Amino acid sequence: MTSPAFETATPDRTAYLDRVAATDLGRSYKGRMLDELDIRPGQTALDLGCGPGTDLASLARAVTATGTVIGVDHDRATVDTARERTADQSTVSVRLGDLHDLPLPDGTADRARTDRVLQHVADPAQALREIHRVLRPGGRLVMGEPDWDTLAVDHPDSDLSRAYTRFVADEVVRNARIGRELPRLAAAAGFAVPAVIPVTPVFRDAEAADRILGLERTTRRAVAAGHLTEDGAGRWLDHLSTGPFLAAVTFYLVVAERS
């Protein structure tokens, strides 16, 4: 079931986040998120779930030397990495904290972003209420989240494709359908939602897709969970690694505003 086209070892979190950010897809959607934030010089911007600080420098450039950028993440190791990476930027601070209970006073910020974070949290609705609390009136939140139920991977056996997507959406990602749910959850938290922007990357190269999707690692988990047989998994991966390849998943950028 192993193919040289696919990774078998799980990359560490920092390496993976840096990898995605360096792709054409990463640069494109992150640039669109920054545009939608519409940051002004002197504002305070939050990067919630900032990870190793991949996007803190771009936020710092947007707020300029007169503004403030605050990164928050729950993982001590990535917070330490983000602090090291931004040590020379006086406008940036990074805090250890939980999105469900942000270590920030009411009305702290003008802008906030979450990037592929809410798919993993225990309670997205509570996280959105907290973000609403820490934004000032007129503040803007931009969220980017995939909808894993839209994952489509072409294969001659469509039953294998459906089984793989069901496994990802039902068992791999905690909030797999958060992309489509965000407008409703944001409205319930008190936000207006002026824009929902779908972004659907299409992968034509199996190795490039695997570096983001972890195709073989996920297939192994699907076999262990009983969603695919060993034979089915072998046929699935064999075609993905040797035949013409196509995969796509829809990613939603959701703009929310605090009244």
Contacts in CASP RR format, 6 or more apart in sequence:
PFRMAT RR
TARGET T0000
AUTHOR 0000-0000-0000
METHOD contacts of the structure
MODEL  1
MTSPAFETATPDRTAYLDRVAATDLGRSYKGRMLDELDIRPGQTALDLGC
GPGTDLASLARAVTATGTVIGVDHDRATVDTARERTADQSTVSVRLGDLH
DLPLPDGTADRARTDRVLQHVADPAQALREIHRVLRPGGRLVMGEPDWDT
LAVDHPDSDLSRAYTRFVADEVVRNARIGRELPRLAAAAGFAVPAVIPVT
PVFRDAEAADRILGLERTTRRAVAAGHLTEDGAGRWLDHLSTGPFLAAVT
FYLVVAERS
1 216 0 8 1.000
1 219 0 8 1.000
1 220 0 8 1.000
1 223 0 8 1.000
1 230 0 8 1.000
1 233 0 8 1.000
1 234 0 8 1.000
1 237 0 8 1.000
2 8 0 8 1.000
2 216 0 8 1.000
3 216 0 8 1.000
3 237 0 8 1.000
3 238 0 8 1.000
3 240 0 8 1.000
3 241 0 8 1.000
4 241 0 8 1.000
5 206 0 8 1.000
5 207 0 8 1.000
5 210 0 8 1.000
5 240 0 8 1.000
5 241 0 8 1.000
6 206 0 8 1.000
6 207 0 8 1.000
6 210 0 8 1.000
6 214 0 8 1.000
6 215 0 8 1.000
6 216 0 8 1.000
6 217 0 8 1.000
6 237 0 8 1.000
6 241 0 8 1.000
7 210 0 8 1.000
7 211 0 8 1.000
7 214 0 8 1.000
7 216 0 8 1.000
7 217 0 8 1.000
8 216 0 8 1.000
8 217 0 8 1.000
10 217 0 8 1.000
11 19 0 8 1.000
13 51 0 8 1.000
13 52 0 8 1.000
13 75 0 8 1.000
13 78 0 8 1.000
14 51 0 8 1.000
14 52 0 8 1.000
14 77 0 8 1.000
14 78 0 8 1.000
14 81 0 8 1.000
17 51 0 8 1.000
17 52 0 8 1.000
17 54 0 8 1.000
18 52 0 8 1.000
18 54 0 8 1.000
19 211 0 8 1.000
19 212 0 8 1.000
20 26 0 8 1.000
20 212 0 8 1.000
21 27 0 8 1.000
21 30 0 8 1.000
21 54 0 8 1.000
21 55 0 8 1.000
23 208 0 8 1.000
23 212 0 8 1.000
25 201 0 8 1.000
25 212 0 8 1.000
28 199 0 8 1.000
29 144 0 8 1.000
29 199 0 8 1.000
29 251 0 8 1.000
29 253 0 8 1.000
30 55 0 8 1.000
30 58 0 8 1.000
30 115 0 8 1.000
31 58 0 8 1.000
32 197 0 8 1.000
32 199 0 8 1.000
32 253 0 8 1.000
33 113 0 8 1.000
33 115 0 8 1.000
33 142 0 8 1.000
33 144 0 8 1.000
33 253 0 8 1.000
34 58 0 8 1.000
34 59 0 8 1.000
34 62 0 8 1.000
36 142 0 8 1.000
36 195 0 8 1.000
36 197 0 8 1.000
36 253 0 8 1.000
36 255 0 8 1.000
37 45 0 8 1.000
37 62 0 8 1.000
37 111 0 8 1.000
37 113 0 8 1.000
37 140 0 8 1.000
37 142 0 8 1.000
38 111 0 8 1.000
38 140 0 8 1.000
39 45 0 8 1.000
39 59 0 8 1.000
39 62 0 8 1.000
39 63 0 8 1.000
39 110 0 8 1.000
39 111 0 8 1.000
40 63 0 8 1.000
40 110 0 8 1.000
41 62 0 8 1.000
41 63 0 8 1.000
41 64 0 8 1.000
41 66 0 8 1.000
41 67 0 8 1.000
42 63 0 8 1.000
42 64 0 8 1.000
42 66 0 8 1.000
42 67 0 8 1.000
42 68 0 8 1.000
43 63 0 8 1.000
43 67 0 8 1.000
43 68 0 8 1.000
43 109 0 8 1.000
43 110 0 8 1.000
43 111 0 8 1.000
44 63 0 8 1.000
44 67 0 8 1.000
44 68 0 8 1.000
44 69 0 8 1.000
44 70 0 8 1.000
44 108 0 8 1.000
44 109 0 8 1.000
44 110 0 8 1.000
44 111 0 8 1.000
45 59 0 8 1.000
45 62 0 8 1.000
45 63 0 8 1.000
45 68 0 8 1.000
45 69 0 8 1.000
45 70 0 8 1.000
45 109 0 8 1.000
45 110 0 8 1.000
45 111 0 8 1.000
45 112 0 8 1.000
45 113 0 8 1.000
46 69 0 8 1.000
46 70 0 8 1.000
46 71 0 8 1.000
46 72 0 8 1.000
46 104 0 8 1.000
46 108 0 8 1.000
46 109 0 8 1.000
46 111 0 8 1.000
46 112 0 8 1.000
46 113 0 8 1.000
46 131 0 8 1.000
46 134 0 8 1.000
47 53 0 8 1.000
47 55 0 8 1.000
47 56 0 8 1.000
47 59 0 8 1.000
47 69 0 8 1.000
47 70 0 8 1.000
47 71 0 8 1.000
47 72 0 8 1.000
47 112 0 8 1.000
47 113 0 8 1.000
47 115 0 8 1.000
48 71 0 8 1.000
48 72 0 8 1.000
48 99 0 8 1.000
48 102 0 8 1.000
48 112 0 8 1.000
48 113 0 8 1.000
48 114 0 8 1.000
48 117 0 8 1.000
48 127 0 8 1.000
48 131 0 8 1.000
49 71 0 8 1.000
49 72 0 8 1.000
49 73 0 8 1.000
49 74 0 8 1.000
49 99 0 8 1.000
49 114 0 8 1.000
49 115 0 8 1.000
49 117 0 8 1.000
50 56 0 8 1.000
50 71 0 8 1.000
50 72 0 8 1.000
50 73 0 8 1.000
50 78 0 8 1.000
50 82 0 8 1.000
50 94 0 8 1.000
51 73 0 8 1.000
51 75 0 8 1.000
51 78 0 8 1.000
51 79 0 8 1.000
51 81 0 8 1.000
51 82 0 8 1.000
52 78 0 8 1.000
52 81 0 8 1.000
52 82 0 8 1.000
52 85 0 8 1.000
53 71 0 8 1.000
53 78 0 8 1.000
53 81 0 8 1.000
53 82 0 8 1.000
53 85 0 8 1.000
53 86 0 8 1.000
53 94 0 8 1.000
55 113 0 8 1.000
55 115 0 8 1.000
56 69 0 8 1.000
56 71 0 8 1.000
56 82 0 8 1.000
56 85 0 8 1.000
56 86 0 8 1.000
56 89 0 8 1.000
56 92 0 8 1.000
56 94 0 8 1.000
57 85 0 8 1.000
57 86 0 8 1.000
57 89 0 8 1.000
57 92 0 8 1.000
59 69 0 8 1.000
59 92 0 8 1.000
59 113 0 8 1.000
60 69 0 8 1.000
60 86 0 8 1.000
60 89 0 8 1.000
60 91 0 8 1.000
60 92 0 8 1.000
63 69 0 8 1.000
63 91 0 8 1.000
64 91 0 8 1.000
65 90 0 8 1.000
65 91 0 8 1.000
67 91 0 8 1.000
68 91 0 8 1.000
68 93 0 8 1.000
69 89 0 8 1.000
69 91 0 8 1.000
69 92 0 8 1.000
69 93 0 8 1.000
70 92 0 8 1.000
70 93 0 8 1.000
70 94 0 8 1.000
70 95 0 8 1.000
70 104 0 8 1.000
70 108 0 8 1.000
70 109 0 8 1.000
71 82 0 8 1.000
71 92 0 8 1.000
71 93 0 8 1.000
71 94 0 8 1.000
71 95 0 8 1.000
72 94 0 8 1.000
72 95 0 8 1.000
72 96 0 8 1.000
72 97 0 8 1.000
72 99 0 8 1.000
72 102 0 8 1.000
72 103 0 8 1.000
72 104 0 8 1.000
73 79 0 8 1.000
73 82 0 8 1.000
73 94 0 8 1.000
73 96 0 8 1.000
73 97 0 8 1.000
74 96 0 8 1.000
74 97 0 8 1.000
74 98 0 8 1.000
74 99 0 8 1.000
76 96 0 8 1.000
79 94 0 8 1.000
79 95 0 8 1.000
79 96 0 8 1.000
82 94 0 8 1.000
83 94 0 8 1.000
86 92 0 8 1.000
86 94 0 8 1.000
95 103 0 8 1.000
96 103 0 8 1.000
97 103 0 8 1.000
99 114 0 8 1.000
99 117 0 8 1.000
99 121 0 8 1.000
99 127 0 8 1.000
99 130 0 8 1.000
99 131 0 8 1.000
100 121 0 8 1.000
100 122 0 8 1.000
100 123 0 8 1.000
100 126 0 8 1.000
100 127 0 8 1.000
100 130 0 8 1.000
101 130 0 8 1.000
102 130 0 8 1.000
102 131 0 8 1.000
102 133 0 8 1.000
102 134 0 8 1.000
104 134 0 8 1.000
105 134 0 8 1.000
106 133 0 8 1.000
106 134 0 8 1.000
107 133 0 8 1.000
107 134 0 8 1.000
107 135 0 8 1.000
107 136 0 8 1.000
108 134 0 8 1.000
108 135 0 8 1.000
108 136 0 8 1.000
109 134 0 8 1.000
109 135 0 8 1.000
109 136 0 8 1.000
109 139 0 8 1.000
110 135 0 8 1.000
110 136 0 8 1.000
110 138 0 8 1.000
110 139 0 8 1.000
110 140 0 8 1.000
111 139 0 8 1.000
111 140 0 8 1.000
111 141 0 8 1.000
111 142 0 8 1.000
112 131 0 8 1.000
112 134 0 8 1.000
112 135 0 8 1.000
112 139 0 8 1.000
112 140 0 8 1.000
112 141 0 8 1.000
112 142 0 8 1.000
113 141 0 8 1.000
113 142 0 8 1.000
113 143 0 8 1.000
114 127 0 8 1.000
114 131 0 8 1.000
114 141 0 8 1.000
114 143 0 8 1.000
114 144 0 8 1.000
114 145 0 8 1.000
115 143 0 8 1.000
115 144 0 8 1.000
116 144 0 8 1.000
116 145 0 8 1.000
116 146 0 8 1.000
117 145 0 8 1.000
118 124 0 8 1.000
118 127 0 8 1.000
118 128 0 8 1.000
118 143 0 8 1.000
118 145 0 8 1.000
118 175 0 8 1.000
118 178 0 8 1.000
118 182 0 8 1.000
119 145 0 8 1.000
119 146 0 8 1.000
119 148 0 8 1.000
119 173 0 8 1.000
119 174 0 8 1.000
119 175 0 8 1.000
119 176 0 8 1.000
119 178 0 8 1.000
119 179 0 8 1.000
120 173 0 8 1.000
120 174 0 8 1.000
120 175 0 8 1.000
121 127 0 8 1.000
121 174 0 8 1.000
121 175 0 8 1.000
122 174 0 8 1.000
124 175 0 8 1.000
124 178 0 8 1.000
124 181 0 8 1.000
124 182 0 8 1.000
124 185 0 8 1.000
125 185 0 8 1.000
125 188 0 8 1.000
125 189 0 8 1.000
128 185 0 8 1.000
128 186 0 8 1.000
128 188 0 8 1.000
128 189 0 8 1.000
128 191 0 8 1.000
129 189 0 8 1.000
131 141 0 8 1.000
131 189 0 8 1.000
132 189 0 8 1.000
132 190 0 8 1.000
132 191 0 8 1.000
132 258 0 8 1.000
135 141 0 8 1.000
135 258 0 8 1.000
136 258 0 8 1.000
137 258 0 8 1.000
137 259 0 8 1.000
138 257 0 8 1.000
138 258 0 8 1.000
138 259 0 8 1.000
139 257 0 8 1.000
139 258 0 8 1.000
140 255 0 8 1.000
140 256 0 8 1.000
140 257 0 8 1.000
140 258 0 8 1.000
141 186 0 8 1.000
141 191 0 8 1.000
141 255 0 8 1.000
141 256 0 8 1.000
141 257 0 8 1.000
141 258 0 8 1.000
142 253 0 8 1.000
142 254 0 8 1.000
142 255 0 8 1.000
142 256 0 8 1.000
143 182 0 8 1.000
143 186 0 8 1.000
143 252 0 8 1.000
143 253 0 8 1.000
143 254 0 8 1.000
143 256 0 8 1.000
144 179 0 8 1.000
144 182 0 8 1.000
144 251 0 8 1.000
144 252 0 8 1.000
144 253 0 8 1.000
144 254 0 8 1.000
145 178 0 8 1.000
145 179 0 8 1.000
145 182 0 8 1.000
145 251 0 8 1.000
145 252 0 8 1.000
145 254 0 8 1.000
146 178 0 8 1.000
146 179 0 8 1.000
146 249 0 8 1.000
146 250 0 8 1.000
146 251 0 8 1.000
146 252 0 8 1.000
147 176 0 8 1.000
147 177 0 8 1.000
147 178 0 8 1.000
147 179 0 8 1.000
147 180 0 8 1.000
147 249 0 8 1.000
147 250 0 8 1.000
147 251 0 8 1.000
147 252 0 8 1.000
148 165 0 8 1.000
148 168 0 8 1.000
148 169 0 8 1.000
148 172 0 8 1.000
148 173 0 8 1.000
148 176 0 8 1.000
148 177 0 8 1.000
148 249 0 8 1.000
149 165 0 8 1.000
149 169 0 8 1.000
149 176 0 8 1.000
149 177 0 8 1.000
149 180 0 8 1.000
150 200 0 8 1.000
150 248 0 8 1.000
150 249 0 8 1.000
150 250 0 8 1.000
151 164 0 8 1.000
151 165 0 8 1.000
151 168 0 8 1.000
151 169 0 8 1.000
151 247 0 8 1.000
151 248 0 8 1.000
151 249 0 8 1.000
152 161 0 8 1.000
152 165 0 8 1.000
152 247 0 8 1.000
152 248 0 8 1.000
152 249 0 8 1.000
153 161 0 8 1.000
153 164 0 8 1.000
153 165 0 8 1.000
153 215 0 8 1.000
153 240 0 8 1.000
153 246 0 8 1.000
153 247 0 8 1.000
154 161 0 8 1.000
154 244 0 8 1.000
154 245 0 8 1.000
154 246 0 8 1.000
154 247 0 8 1.000
155 161 0 8 1.000
155 236 0 8 1.000
155 239 0 8 1.000
155 240 0 8 1.000
156 239 0 8 1.000
157 232 0 8 1.000
157 235 0 8 1.000
157 236 0 8 1.000
160 228 0 8 1.000
160 232 0 8 1.000
160 235 0 8 1.000
160 236 0 8 1.000
163 222 0 8 1.000
163 227 0 8 1.000
163 228 0 8 1.000
164 218 0 8 1.000
164 219 0 8 1.000
164 222 0 8 1.000
164 227 0 8 1.000
164 228 0 8 1.000
164 236 0 8 1.000
166 227 0 8 1.000
167 218 0 8 1.000
167 221 0 8 1.000
167 222 0 8 1.000
167 225 0 8 1.000
167 227 0 8 1.000
167 228 0 8 1.000
168 176 0 8 1.000
168 218 0 8 1.000
169 176 0 8 1.000
169 177 0 8 1.000
170 176 0 8 1.000
171 221 0 8 1.000
171 225 0 8 1.000
171 227 0 8 1.000
172 218 0 8 1.000
172 221 0 8 1.000
175 181 0 8 1.000
179 251 0 8 1.000
179 252 0 8 1.000
179 254 0 8 1.000
180 252 0 8 1.000
182 196 0 8 1.000
182 252 0 8 1.000
182 254 0 8 1.000
183 193 0 8 1.000
183 196 0 8 1.000
183 254 0 8 1.000
186 193 0 8 1.000
186 254 0 8 1.000
186 256 0 8 1.000
187 193 0 8 1.000
190 258 0 8 1.000
190 259 0 8 1.000
191 256 0 8 1.000
191 257 0 8 1.000
191 258 0 8 1.000
192 256 0 8 1.000
192 257 0 8 1.000
192 259 0 8 1.000
193 254 0 8 1.000
193 255 0 8 1.000
193 256 0 8 1.000
193 257 0 8 1.000
194 255 0 8 1.000
194 257 0 8 1.000
195 253 0 8 1.000
195 254 0 8 1.000
195 255 0 8 1.000
196 252 0 8 1.000
196 253 0 8 1.000
196 254 0 8 1.000
196 255 0 8 1.000
197 252 0 8 1.000
197 253 0 8 1.000
197 254 0 8 1.000
197 255 0 8 1.000
198 250 0 8 1.000
198 251 0 8 1.000
198 252 0 8 1.000
198 253 0 8 1.000
199 250 0 8 1.000
199 251 0 8 1.000
199 252 0 8 1.000
199 253 0 8 1.000
200 248 0 8 1.000
200 249 0 8 1.000
200 250 0 8 1.000
200 251 0 8 1.000
201 248 0 8 1.000
201 249 0 8 1.000
201 251 0 8 1.000
202 246 0 8 1.000
202 247 0 8 1.000
202 248 0 8 1.000
203 209 0 8 1.000
203 212 0 8 1.000
203 213 0 8 1.000
203 245 0 8 1.000
203 246 0 8 1.000
203 247 0 8 1.000
203 248 0 8 1.000
204 245 0 8 1.000
204 246 0 8 1.000
205 245 0 8 1.000
206 215 0 8 1.000
206 240 0 8 1.000
206 241 0 8 1.000
206 245 0 8 1.000
209 215 0 8 1.000
209 245 0 8 1.000
209 247 0 8 1.000
210 216 0 8 1.000
213 247 0 8 1.000
215 237 0 8 1.000
215 240 0 8 1.000
216 237 0 8 1.000
219 228 0 8 1.000
219 233 0 8 1.000
219 236 0 8 1.000
219 237 0 8 1.000
220 233 0 8 1.000
222 228 0 8 1.000
222 233 0 8 1.000
223 229 0 8 1.000
223 230 0 8 1.000
223 233 0 8 1.000
228 236 0 8 1.000
END
